[in-house]
Amino acid sequence: MELEEEEKDLQLSLKTLSLFVLPALRDLPRLLLQGSSSTLQQLRIHFCQNLSVLPAWLPNLTSLQKLEIFNCFNLWALPEGIDRLTNLRELRIYGCPELSKRYRENGGEDWHKIAHIQKVDIC
């Protein structure tokens, strides 16, 4: 019961969140982003080898402008609703073979989900 009350009291207003070299990370912590859904502008995820899924609530980050995903080898897809991130201006995906395949401009099966983003850099 106490934990639930503490979670309610935690209100972050992050603008930038960088997650670097976290091999044990398998999912993004919802608690960490609580209260930042309308303020977070930049999310950077680098070298999180065991991250296998981005959360379904990611499209609720309405102010997100830049998303970087580097060397997350086990990440297979972006969450459903990624096309609802209308403020997302830049998406960079490096060293993520499956993501690169799915979201490449010519022939990627999920390109249509990110086609609205002004700057897409997939390598």
N, C-alpha and C positions, 0 to 999 in steps of 0.2 A: 504494500500500500504506500509506503513512504517513497519508494522509487517512482511510482506514478505521479505523485505530487511534485517530486523534484523535476521530473521530465516536463511537467506543465509550467514550472517556473523558469525553465531554461529557455531563454529567447535570445538567439544569436541573430546578428545582422551582418553576416559575412558578405563581403563583396568579391573576394577571391579565395578559392580553396585549392591548395596544391597538395596532392598525395604522391609522394615520391618514394620509390624503393620500399614497398610494403609487401613482401612475398606472402605473408599470411592472410592478407586482405582478400576476401572472397566476394564481398558485397559492400556497397557503400552504406555507412552507418546513418540511418534515418535521423537519429537523435542529433547528430552533428549538424545536419542541415535544417533542423526544426527552427522555424522563425526566420530563416534566410530565403524562403521560397520567393519572396518578392525583392530581395536585395542582391542575391548572388549573381555576379556578372561574368565571372571567369572561373572555370573548373578545369584543372589540369591533373591528369592521372598518368603517371609515368612509372614504368617498371614495376607493375603490380601483376606479377606473372600468374597468380592464381585467381585473379578477378575473372569470374566467368559470366557475370551478368550485370547489366546496369539496371537499377531499380525502376519499377513501373511508375514511380512517382517523379522520376527525373523530368518529364515534360511539365510538371507543376512549377518548375523554376522559371517563372515568367520573365525575369530580367536577364536570363543567361544570354550573353553576347558572344562568348568564346568558349569552345570546348576542345581540349587537346587530349588525345589518347595515344600514348607512346609505349611501345613494347609491352603490351598486355596480350600475350600470346594466346591465352585461353578465352578471350572475349570474342564471341561469335556474332553478336548483333547489338544494334542500338535498340532501346526500348520502343514499344509501340507508342505512337503519339508524338514521336520526335518531330514530326511535321507541324505540331502545334506550337513549337518554340519559335514564334514569329520574330522575336528579337535576336535570335541566334544569327550572327553575321559571319562567324568564322568557325570552321570545323577542320581540325588537323588530326590525321590518323597516320601514324608511322609505326612500322614494325609490328603490325597486327595483321597477319596474313589473311585470316578469314574475314575480318572487317573490310580490309582493302578489296577483297574479291567481291563482296556483297554490295559495296557502296561506290564502286568505281563508275565514272561517268558514262563510259561506253560499254554497256552490257552487264552492269551490275544489277542483280535481281531487286535490290532495294534502293537504287539510285533515286527513284521517284520520291522517296521519303525525305531526302535531304536536298532535293533540287532547288528549293526555295532559298537556300543559304548562299549569300553573296560570294564568300571565299571558301572553297573546299579544296583542301590540300591532302591528297591521299598518296602515300608512298609505300 
